Amino acid sequence: MNLTKVCIFGAGAIGGWLGVALAKAGCELSAVARGQTLAALQQNGLTLVHGDARETVAVNAQPDPAALGVQDVVVIAVKAPAMPDVARQIAPLIGPQTLVLTAMNGVPWWFLAGGVDASLRGLQLKTVDPQGEIAQAIPTTQVIGSVVHASCSLDAPGVVRRHFGNSIIVGEPMALPGDEPTPRLLALAGLLGGGGLEVKVSSNIQRDAWYKLWGNMTMNPVSAITGATTDRILGDELVRNFITAVMLEAKEVGARIGLPISDSPQDRHQVTLKLGGFKTSMLQDVEGGKPVELDALVGAVREMGVMCGIATPFTDALLGLTRLRAQQLGLYPL
């Protein structure tokens, strides 16, 4: 299938990383951007820095999606709190055949479309799409989900630095057990691979998203409350025990919704510790005065626990404390 015209909606660190790869694969790259990012992309293009290597690609950046028109692929790489605004703007980019690749943290609005227990399939997660406006604006039948394993940051607007990791997992949100990969999924995976990324095609993208979430649904909010880096968080026995309790609750929810995890929380702690001490994305958002994506990381887990009749007192405490902290800072709605 023809996947030539590609638009990045959210040309930050991860969106920029994906944009450079797609441009290198031969795509005609555009982006919806505002402010300093818009000016930088229009003047200098999009740049990816890794070690001593520096690559710059051309990009048609516009503030209004209507100026770009229907695309073959739209990449959504924004934080969850920005999704209602994206939903209100995205219509001019999406035609009947457009693929929408989501590259987001946490539980997305399409999470219960497939890949989970049949009793939950098709239900709406009110924590991430309260009015259903995202699902209405972006047909789930056209979505390709992804899980990113790459650490990127912005040196400046339009200049992305990749630190470590260069891989992405892609999958069909509506896939059911035994389904073969669709031609469009394989085509998109081939395109991303052609741009230099390590690509895995998943038979259950919900399972991959849930496993990543299991690690960062605790570290992110705890860091937002405490201001501590990951090594300090896991180095405190009482905090580590609290995190373990939250993870055990989430593990039980996962097993009930058809996404079991074989690892123990202690296994995952060791993986995190190997990365060294770092500031989580949520702590960086707090320090930068940006809205926190608490609902997609913690609220949705609690909601699915309620759906399944599972008590989650430790998750509830984590959600309440982080929500209150973020509200005090004006970074989460009252």
C-alpha positions in Angstrom: 0.0 0.0 0.0 1.1 3.6 -0.6 2.4 5.2 2.6 4.1 8.3 1.2 2.5 11.3 2.9 3.2 11.3 6.6 2.3 13.9 9.2 3.6 14.1 12.8 1.1 15.5 15.3 3.3 16.3 18.3 6.8 17.1 17.0 8.5 16.7 20.4 11.2 14.2 21.3 9.5 10.9 20.3 7.5 12.5 17.4 10.8 14.0 16.0 12.6 10.7 16.4 9.9 8.9 14.4 9.7 11.8 11.9 13.4 11.6 11.0 13.1 7.8 10.5 10.1 8.2 8.2 11.7 10.9 6.2 14.8 8.7 5.8 12.5 5.9 4.5 11.5 8.2 1.7 8.3 9.7 3.1 7.0 13.2 2.3 7.1 14.6 5.9 4.9 17.2 7.4 4.1 18.3 11.0 1.4 20.2 12.9 3.2 22.5 15.2 3.0 25.8 17.1 5.1 28.5 18.6 8.8 28.0 18.8 8.6 24.5 17.4 6.8 25.7 14.3 9.3 28.5 13.7 12.3 26.1 14.2 10.9 23.4 11.9 10.1 26.0 9.2 13.5 27.6 9.4 15.8 24.7 10.1 14.0 21.4 9.4 13.9 18.5 11.9 17.2 17.3 13.4 18.1 14.1 15.2 21.3 13.9 17.2 22.9 10.6 18.5 26.4 10.6 19.8 28.5 12.4 17.2 26.0 11.8 14.4 23.6 14.6 13.3 20.9 14.2 10.7 18.5 16.9 9.4 15.4 16.3 7.3 13.0 18.6 5.5 9.5 19.0 7.0 6.5 21.0 5.9 5.4 22.4 9.3 2.0 24.2 9.6 -0.1 25.4 12.5 -3.3 24.4 10.8 -3.9 20.7 9.8 -6.2 21.9 7.0 -3.1 23.4 5.2 -1.7 19.8 4.9 -4.7 17.8 3.9 -5.4 14.1 4.0 -2.3 12.0 4.8 -1.4 8.3 4.3 -0.1 8.1 7.9 -0.6 10.4 10.9 1.7 9.9 13.8 0.3 11.0 17.2 3.1 11.6 19.6 1.6 13.8 22.3 1.1 13.4 26.1 -2.4 12.0 27.0 -3.7 15.4 28.4 -3.3 16.9 24.9 -5.5 14.3 23.2 -8.8 16.1 23.4 -7.3 19.1 21.6 -5.8 16.8 19.0 -9.2 15.2 18.5 -10.8 18.5 17.8 -8.1 19.4 15.1 -7.2 16.2 13.4 -10.1 15.7 11.0 -8.5 17.4 7.9 -5.6 14.9 8.0 -7.7 11.7 8.1 -9.2 10.1 5.0 -10.9 6.7 4.7 -7.5 4.9 4.2 -5.3 7.0 6.6 -3.4 5.0 9.2 -3.1 6.7 12.6 0.0 5.5 14.5 -0.1 6.3 18.2 3.2 6.7 20.1 2.0 7.5 23.6 2.7 6.4 27.2 0.2 4.5 29.4 -3.3 3.2 28.5 -4.6 4.8 25.3 -8.3 5.3 24.4 -8.3 2.2 22.1 -7.0 -0.2 24.8 -10.1 -2.2 25.2 -10.8 -2.6 21.4 -9.2 -6.1 21.3 -6.4 -8.1 22.8 -8.1 -8.2 26.2 -10.7 -10.5 27.9 -13.8 -10.7 25.8 -15.9 -9.3 28.7 -14.2 -6.0 28.4 -13.8 -5.7 24.6 -15.4 -2.5 23.2 -15.9 -0.8 26.6 -15.0 2.8 26.9 -12.3 4.0 29.4 -13.7 7.1 30.9 -10.5 8.1 32.5 -8.8 8.6 29.2 -11.7 9.5 26.9 -14.5 10.7 29.2 -16.9 11.9 26.5 -15.8 9.5 23.8 -14.7 12.4 21.6 -11.3 10.9 20.9 -12.8 7.6 19.7 -15.3 9.6 17.6 -12.6 11.7 15.9 -10.1 8.9 15.3 -11.8 5.6 14.1 -10.2 2.7 16.0 -10.4 0.7 12.7 -7.7 3.0 11.3 -5.4 3.0 14.4 -2.0 1.2 14.7 -0.8 1.1 18.3 2.8 1.2 19.3 5.1 0.9 22.3 8.3 2.9 22.1 11.6 1.8 23.6 13.8 4.8 23.0 15.0 7.5 25.3 14.9 10.9 23.6 14.9 14.5 24.7 14.9 17.9 23.0 18.1 19.9 22.8 16.0 22.8 21.4 12.7 23.0 19.4 13.1 20.8 16.4 16.3 19.2 17.6 15.9 15.7 19.1 18.7 13.9 21.0 18.4 10.1 21.2 20.2 8.7 24.3 19.6 5.0 24.2 17.2 2.5 22.7 16.0 2.7 19.0 13.1 0.3 18.9 9.3 0.3 18.4 6.7 -2.4 18.7 3.7 -2.0 16.4 0.4 -3.8 16.4 -3.3 -3.8 15.5 -5.5 -2.7 18.5 -8.4 -4.8 17.3 -6.4 -8.0 16.7 -7.8 -11.1 18.3 -5.9 -14.3 19.2 -4.7 -16.2 16.1 -5.1 -13.2 13.7 -2.3 -12.9 11.2 -0.5 -9.5 10.8 -2.4 -7.3 8.4 -0.8 -6.1 5.2 -1.1 -2.5 6.4 0.7 -3.3 9.6 3.5 -5.1 7.8 3.8 -2.2 5.4 4.1 0.4 8.2 6.6 -1.8 10.0 8.7 -2.1 6.9 8.6 1.7 6.5 9.8 2.3 10.0 12.5 -0.4 9.6 13.6 1.3 6.4 14.2 4.5 8.3 16.7 2.7 10.6 14.5 1.7 13.6 14.4 -1.7 15.2 10.8 -2.8 14.6 8.8 -5.7 16.1 5.4 -6.7 14.9 3.2 -7.6 17.9 0.3 -10.1 17.9 -1.1 -8.3 21.0 -0.1 -4.7 21.3 -2.2 -4.3 24.5 0.1 -6.9 26.1 3.2 -4.9 25.2 1.7 -1.6 26.3 0.6 -3.1 29.6 4.0 -4.5 30.4 5.7 -1.2 29.8 3.0 0.6 31.8 3.6 -1.9 34.7 7.1 -0.4 35.1 6.3 3.3 34.7 2.9 3.6 36.4 4.7 3.8 39.7 8.0 5.5 39.1 6.5 8.4 37.3 3.9 9.5 39.9 6.2 8.8 42.9 8.9 11.0 41.3 6.3 13.7 40.7 5.4 13.7 44.4 8.9 13.5 45.8 11.1 15.2 43.1 13.5 12.2 43.4 15.3 10.3 40.6 14.6 6.6 40.1 17.7 5.4 42.0 16.7 7.4 45.1 13.1 6.1 44.8 14.1 2.4 44.6 16.9 3.0 47.2 14.4 3.8 49.9 13.0 0.5 51.3 9.7 1.8 52.4 9.0 3.6 49.1 10.2 0.5 47.2 7.8 -1.7 49.2 4.9 0.7 48.4 5.7 0.6 44.7 5.8 -3.2 44.9 2.3 -3.3 46.4 1.0 -1.1 43.6 2.6 -3.3 41.0 1.1 -6.5 42.6 -2.4 -4.9 42.3 -1.8 -4.0 38.7 -0.5 -7.5 38.1 -3.8 -8.9 39.4 -5.8 -6.5 37.2 -3.7 -7.5 34.2 -4.3 -11.2 34.8 -8.1 -10.6 35.1 -8.3 -8.6 31.8 -6.3 -11.2 29.9 -2.8 -9.6 30.1 -0.8 -11.7 32.6 2.7 -10.8 33.6 5.1 -13.5 34.6 7.8 -11.2 36.1 7.8 -10.2 39.8 8.0 -6.5 40.8 11.5 -7.2 42.1 12.5 -8.4 38.6 11.3 -5.1 37.1 13.0 -3.0 39.9 16.4 -4.6 38.8 15.7 -3.6 35.1 15.0 0.0 36.2 18.1 0.2 38.5 20.3 -0.9 35.5 19.3 2.3 33.7 20.9 4.4 36.5 19.4 7.4 38.3 17.2 9.5 36.0 14.3 11.9 36.1 11.1 10.3 34.8 9.0 12.1 32.1 6.4 13.0 34.7 9.0 14.7 37.0 10.3 16.6 34.0 6.7 17.7 33.2 6.2 18.9 36.8 9.5 20.8 36.7 8.5 22.3 33.4 5.0 23.3 34.5 3.3 21.0 32.0 0.1 18.9 32.6 0.8 15.4 34.0 -0.6 12.4 32.2 -1.8 10.8 35.4 -5.1 9.3 34.0 -3.4 7.2 31.3 -0.8 5.9 33.7 -2.7 5.3 36.9 -6.3 6.3 36.6 -7.0 3.8 33.8 -5.5 0.9 35.9 -7.8 1.8 38.8 -10.8 2.0 36.4 -10.1 -1.4 35.0 -9.8 -2.7 38.6 -13.3 -1.4 39.3 -14.6 -3.0 36.1 -13.2 -6.3 37.3 -14.2 -6.0 40.9 -10.6 -5.9 42.2 -9.8 -3.6 45.1 -6.7 -1.5 44.5 -6.1 0.5 47.8 -2.4 1.1 47.1 -3.1 2.3 43.5 -5.9 4.5 44.9 -3.5 6.1 47.3 -0.9 6.7 44.6 -3.5 8.2 42.3 -5.0 10.4 45.1 -1.6 11.7 46.4 -0.2 12.5 42.9 -3.5 14.1 41.8 -3.5 16.4 44.8 0.1 17.4 44.3 -0.5 18.1 40.6 -3.7 20.1 41.4 -1.7 22.2 43.9 0.7 23.0 41.1 -2.0 23.7 38.6 -1.0 20.8 36.4 -4.1 18.6 36.7 -7.8 19.8 36.6 -9.7 20.2 39.8 
